[in-house]
Amino acid sequence: MKHVRHPLKAEMGYLIGREEGVRLKEAICRELEQLEPNSALVLDFGEVDFIDVSCADELVVKVLARLQAGEFPDRFLVLSNLKPQHRENVEAALSVGGKAVFVKNGKEWTTLGELISSYRDALEVVNRHQVITARELYESMHYETINESSTKLSALYKLCLIAREPFRRPVRGGGRQFRYLSILHETD
C-alpha cells in the first residue's frame, strides 16, 4: 500500500468552521482523484493546533463518505499526528457520521470512530496477517461459515478500512475470490 502524506495547513494553526472544511475537503478530494489505486492519503495534523467538529465533519467524515460511495475506488484515508484535542473533535464527528478511520501516531495505529466489535476483531486479524483470504480469516477466527468471514471482509472493504485484489486461484462454481490487504503497511 502506497502512502502519500498530505500536511494540513491552517491559518494561525486553527481549522474552524464548515467553510474551511469544505475548502480543504475539495483539495483532499482532488488529491485522492490523482492517487494511484491501492494508495492511502495520510492527512497529517502535525501543524494544526485546533480543529472544531464542523471542520472535522467536512474534511474527514464527508471525505470518507465519498470514498465509501466509490467516487475514488481503491483509495483510502488515514489520519496522522492527532493531538488529544484533534482526536476528541474528529471522533465526535465520526460518531455522528457513523464512520471509522485509521489513525497513525508515530509507529502506533488505532481505529477511531464507529465500528462494531466483530468488525474490529476481523480488522485486527487482517492487519496482523497483512494479506488474508476469507478462508484464512474463517480458520483464524473460528467462524461458523466461510460466508461469515466473506461478509465481514466485504464490509470492511466497503468501509475503506482494507484493500482487496483478485485472487488468482479459480473458485468452484465460477465465483470470484479476493485477497484482502491491510492498508496500514506502507510500501515504496
N, C-alpha and C positions, 0 to 999 in steps of 0.2 A: 504494500500500500504506500503510495507516494503521499507525503505530507507537504503542503505548501503553507508557509507561515504568512499570516495577514495581520500586521500590527494595527490595532485600533488607535486612531488619533482622536484626541478630544481637546477642544478648546479649553485651556486652563485646567485640563485633567478631568473635566466633568462631561458625562453623557447624560443629558437631561431632556426629557420630552419626546413625544411621538414624532415630531417633525425631524428632530435629529436622528431618531431611529430609522425613519423612512429613508432619509438621505444615505445613511450607512447601509441599510438593507439593500438598496438598489446597487450600490458599489460592490457589496458582497455577492449579490446575485450575478452581476456581470463577471466577476472573477470566477464564480462557480461554473458559469457557462463556458469559460475558456479552459477550465481544467480538463486534463485527460481523464477518461473513465478510470474508476478504481483509484481515485485520489481523494484526499481529505483536506479541506481548507481549515487551517488551525487559526482561530481568532485569538490573538494574543492581547490580553487585557493588561499587560505589564505597565503601560504608560497611562492607564486610566485610574484616576483616584476614586471616582464615584460614578455609578450608573443607577438610574432610577428604574422602577418596574416597567413603566410605559416604554422607555427606550429599549430595555431588555426584551420586552414583548416583540417589538418590531424587528430587532436585529438578531434575535436568537429564535424565538418561537415561530415567527412568521417565515423566517428562512427555512426552519425545519419543516413547516407545513408545505412549503413549495417543493422541498426535496422529497418529502413523502408522497406528494401528488405526482411525482415522476417528471417534474419540469427539468430537472438536471439529473438524468439517470446515472446511477453508479458513481455519484459524488457524495461526499459525506462532510459533516461539520463536527469539529472538535473545538473545545474552548481551552485556553491555557492561561496560566498565571492569574487565576482568580484570587482576589483577597477575600477575607470573610464577608465584607460588605457586598462585594460583587456577587458572591455566592448566594447570599440571602435574597437579594432582589432578583437575580436570574432564576433562582429556584422558585420564588413566588410566581414569576411569570410562567415558568414551565408547568407549575402545578395548575394554574388557571387554564392553560392551554392543553393540558394533558399530554405533554411531550417529555422526552428524555434525551440527554446528550452526554457524551463523554467529556470529562474534564481532566486535563493533564497539568499537574503542578510538579515540576522537577521530573523525577522518574516515576512518580506515583500517578495512577489512573483511578478515577472514580466515575460512577454514573450519577448524574444529577437529574432529578425530575421524577416524573410518574412512570413507573414500570412495575407490573405485578411480579410478585416474588418468584413464581415459577419461570418467568422470562428472565429475571435476574440470574437465577440459578443456571439456566441454559446458556446465557451470555457469558457467565464466568467460565463455563467449560469450553466454549468456543475460544475465548481469549487465552485460556491456558493451553489449548491444543494448537492455536493459530489457524489451522485448517482442519475442517471436520465435515463428515457426511452425516446424513440423517441416521444411517445405520450405526455409525460410531457414537453419535450422541445417544441413541437408543441404548446401546450397550453400556455406555458410561453412566447414564442417569437411571438405568433400570426402569424405563417407561414400560407401560403395558403393551404398547404397539409402536411400530416404526412411524405410523401415521402421526402419533402424538409428537414425536421428535420433529417430523417434517413440518407440522403445523407451527411449532414454536420457532423453528429456524426461518420459515417463511414470514412469520410475523415480525421477527427481529430484523429481517432484511427490509420489509416494508416500513419499519420504523427508522431505517437508515442507521442501524447500530452494528450491522455486519454487512460484508460484501458477499457476492456469490459469483461462481463461474461454472459453466457446464462441466460435468464430469465426463470423462472420455469413455467409460465403460457403457456398453449398451444395457438397457434395462428390459427385462422380460415384459412383454405386453406393449412395447413401444413407448413407454413413458419417458419423461425426462428426469435426469438426476443431476443434482448440483453438488459442488463442494462449497462450503461456506467458510469465509475468511474473516479473521479479526481485523478491524480497521486500526487497531492500536499499534501494530508492529510496522514501523516505518522502513521502507526500502528506498534505495537511491534517493 
